[in-house]
C-alpha cells in the first residue's frame, strides 16, 4: 500500500489526538471525522481544520482505506462493522466492545472481509510495560507467578473529561487496560475471576455507576492478577491518574510507578505534569501517539496489525465475567472458546 486514506469516528479527545498524529505521517491522508454532537464537531473543526460530519456513513461514501473508531465504549459495534464491511481496516479504541456478542460481531466482520483490526490497548506501547514484556519473554524474570495493578483516576474523568460515565464504569474505562496487560505479559488467558465493588460517591453527582472495582483473576497456568480501578480520587490529586503495576516472576520482579512521571512542579500546589503522553509544538507525543503511528506504518508496509480483534474479544469476555461476578457476588468460571 503506497498511500492510506483514514476516516475517524469520534471527534472528542481521542479522535482529535489520532487525527493530529495520523495526518503528519507521509503517505497518510485524514479525510475527515464524524461526531453526532454539533458542539464537539464544531470544536474539532475549528481545532483541526478538517472536515467533520455527523455520521460515519458520510465518511464511508468517500471510500477510506482505514477507519479509526474513537467513539465511547458502548458505541463501537455499528461503526466498526459498517467500516469493515465497506472494506476498511480498523483501529478500535479499547475495549473492543462491552458485550461478548458485540465484540464477536466486530471480529467476525473483520475476518469475513479479510480486513485487519488493531485494538487500541495503548499501554503495550508504554515503554515501562514494553520493558517488562521484553524481560518476561527473555526469561530474565522467570515464569510469571503474580501480578498486581492499581489504575485509579480522579473525579475529573467521570465529571468533566467524558460525558457518558453513567454508561460505562472503571471496569471498562480503566481495567480494560490492566487486564490486557496481565494477559499480554503472562501470555495467559483468565479461567476464573471474582470481584467486588462499591457505589455511592458518583451517585451524588447523578451518575449511576460503580465507584471502585477490585478483581482477582486466575490464569490457566496457576498464576494470578489482582486488579483495582476507581475513578473517585479527589481532583486535588497532583496528577489525575495513579498507576502502579507489579509483576513477580519465579526468578525476579518488576515494578512500575507512574503517578509522578519523573517530573514535579511546586508553585501554588505540587503537581506531577504528564511526560508520558503530551503535546510538543502542538503535536501529540508518547505511547498513544506511537500506537497510532505504528497502525499507519504497518498498514502501509503490509504488516500484520497487533493486538488484533481476537485479543479484544478475549479481554471483553473476561471483563464481562468480572461484571457477572460483581452482580452475583460469586466467582465466575470462564470457559475456553469452543469448549
N, C-alpha and C positions, 0 to 999 in steps of 0.2 A: 504494500500500500504506500503510495508516494505522497498522499495528502489525506487529511482527516477532517471531515466536517462534523462538528459536535453541537448538539442541542442540549439544553439544561432545563429540567423541570424543577421548579422551586427557585424563587428569586430572593430568598432570605439570606441569612448569614452564610450558610454553606454554599448555596447556589452562586452567590456573588464571589465567594472565595475561589470556587472552581473556575468560574469564568475568567477571573484575573490570571490564574495560573495557566490555564489552557491556551489562552489567546496569545501568550508570549512565546509559545513553542513553535519552532519553524515547521511549517507544513500543516499546522492546525488552524482551522477557522471555526470560531464560535458563531454559529448562525443566529443564535438568539436564545432567550429564556422564556419560560411561561410561569405565570402565577395567577390564581384566581382573585387575589386581593388587589384592588386598584391601588391602594396605598403602597403596598410592598412593590408592586410592579413599577409604579411611578418613581419610587426611591431608587430602585435598581437601574431604571432607565437613565435617571439623572447621574448616578454614580458611574455607570459603566459606559454610557453612550452606545449601548447595544439595543437591538430590537427586543422588546418584552411584550408578549401577548398573553391572552387569558387562558388558553387551552393548549395542551400538548398536541392535540390534533392539528392545529395550525402549523406547528413546527414539523410534524411528520409529513405534511404536504410538501415540504422542501427537501424531503428525502435525505436526511442526515445519515452519516455512516455510524455514528455512535450517539448514545443518549445517556446523560448523567441524571439519575433520579435522586434529587436532593429535597424531596418533599418530606412532610412529617412522617413519623414512624408508621402511622396507620394508613398512609396514602401511597404506598409503593406499588401495589399489585397491578392496578389498572394501567398506569403509565408504563411500567416495566413490560407487561405482557404485550401491550399495543406496540411498543417500540421494538421489541424482539420480533414480533410477527411482521413488522414492516421492514425487517432486515437489519436492524441496528444492533451493534454491540452495546453492552451496558456497563455502567458503573452505578451501583445502587448503594445508597447510604445504609449503614448498619442501623438496626437489624434488617435483614433482608425482608422480613415481614413479621407480623405479630401473631400469626397462626401458622401451624404446620401446613394446613391446606393452602394458604396463600403463598407461603414460601415454596412449596412443591409446585404450585401452578407456575410461578416465575421460572423455576428451574426446568420444568417440562417445556415451557415455551422457548427457552434458550436452547435446550437440546434439540427440540423439534425443528428449529430453524437453522441450526448449525452456527449460531452466533456464540459469542463469548460474554461472560459476565464477571466483573470484579466486584466483590462485596467489600465495602469501604471500612474494613477493620483497620483503621489508621495506625493503631499502636504497633502493628507489625513493622512499620517504618520508623518507629520511635527508636533512636539509637540505643537507649538502655535495654530495651527488650530484644532488639536485634543482636545486641552483645550477649545477652543471656542465651538466646537461641543458638548462637554460634558455639557457646561453651557446653550447652547440653548436647548438641549434635556431635561435637568433637570428643565427648566422653569425659571432659575435664571435671564435671560435677557428678558424674556417675548417673545412674538411673534416677529420675525424679521421684521423690518419696512424698513430699507435701508442698503445697503452695498456699499462700495467703495473700489476699488483696483487699485493700480499703480504697475505694474510689468514691469519695464524698464531695459534694459541692454545696455552695451557699444557696440561700433562697433567691439570689439573683437569677438563677437559672429558671425555676418554675414561675417566678413572679414577673420577670422582665425580659429574659432572654428568649423564651419561647411562649407563644400564646396558646398552646394546646396541651399544657401539662396535665389537665384533667383526663386527657385521652391516652396518657402513657403513664410511666412510673419509673423509679430508679432501676427497676429490673430491666427495662428496655433501653432507657436512655444511657445508663452507666454500666450495669452489669453485663450487657452485651459485649462491651469492650473486654472486661476482665475474664469472662467465661471463655471468649475466643482465645485470649492469651493463654489461659490454663490448658485448653485443648491443644493449641499450637505448640506451646513449649514442651508439653509432655508427650505429644504425639498420640494422645489417647482420647476416646470419647466417653462421656459420662454413662454410667449404668444405673446409678441410683442418686437421688437428691432428696434433701429435706430442707425446709425453710421456715423461718418465722419473720414477722414484720410488725410494724406498728403504724397506725394512722392517727390523725388528730390535729397536728400543728398546721398543716396546709389547709385543713378544713376551716380553720379560722380565716383563711384568705379565699374561701369559697372554691377550693379545689378538692374534689373527691378523688384522692389518690393516696398511695402509700407514701409515708414519710421516710421509712427505712425498711430495708430488706436485708436479711442475713441468710446465706445459704451454705450448706455443706454438700459438696459434690464428691461422689465416689467414682473412680475410674476403673476400667476393666482390668488393669494391672495391679489393682490394690492401692494405688496412690490416691491422695485426697487433695481437695482445694477448699479453703474457707473464703467466702466472698462476702463483702459488706458494701452496700451502697445506700447513702441517704442524700437528700437534697434539701436539708433544713438547717445547715450550718448558718450562723449569722452573717449578714452582709458585711460586718466589720472585719471578717477574716482578711488577713493580709494578701491572700490570693484566693480566687473563687473556688479552686479545686485543691483538695487534699488527696494525693495519690501515693499510696505506699504498696509495694509488692515484694514478697519474699518467696524465693524458691530454694527448697532444701533437697539436695540430692544425697545419694549414698556416700559420695566422696567429696562433697563441697556444697557451698551455698552461695546465693547471690541476693543482693538487697537493692531495691530501688526506692528512693525517697524524692518525690518531685514537687513538693509544696513550694520550696524556695526557688527552684530552677536556677541555682547558683548566683542569684542577684538579689540584693536587698537595698532598699532606699528608705532612709529615715528623714522625714521632714515633719509635717504636722502629725503624721502617723507612720508606722512601719508598714511597708508594702514589699511584696515579692513580685515585681513585674515579670511578665511572661518572656521567656527566651526560647522556649521550645517550639512555639508557634506564634509568629508575629509578622508584622509588615515592615519592610525596609524600603524606603523610597516608593511607598505605595504598592509594593509587590509582596505577596504572601511568601513567607519563608517557613521552614520547619516541616515536620513529618506529614501533616495533611497535604501540604503542597507537593512534597516529594511523592506521595502516593498518587496524586492526580497526574503528576508528570510521568511517572512510570506507566500508568494506564495508557497515556497517549503514545509514549515511546514504544511500548510493547505492541500496540496495535499497528503502528507504522512499520515496525520491524517484523511483523508476522509472528510474534512470540505469544505463548500461552499466558492468559491472564490468571493471576492467583492473588488471594484466595477466591475460588470460584463459587458458583451457585450452590454446589454440594456442601461446601463449608458453611454457607449461610443457612441452609436448611438444617444442618446438624446443630448449629447454635440455637436456632429458633426452636427446634424440638426440645432441647434441654431447658431453654428458658420457659417454655410452656409447661414442662414438668415441674419446674420451680414454682411457677404460678399456681399449678394444681396443688402442690404441697402447701403453699401459703393458705389456700382456701380450705383444704381438708385437714390441716394441722397433722399431717401424717407423711411419712416418707413415700416417694413415688419411684417405682422402677421404670427404667427406660429400655424398652425392647429394642433389640437390634433390627435395623431395617431389613425387611424380608423374612424376619424370623416368625 
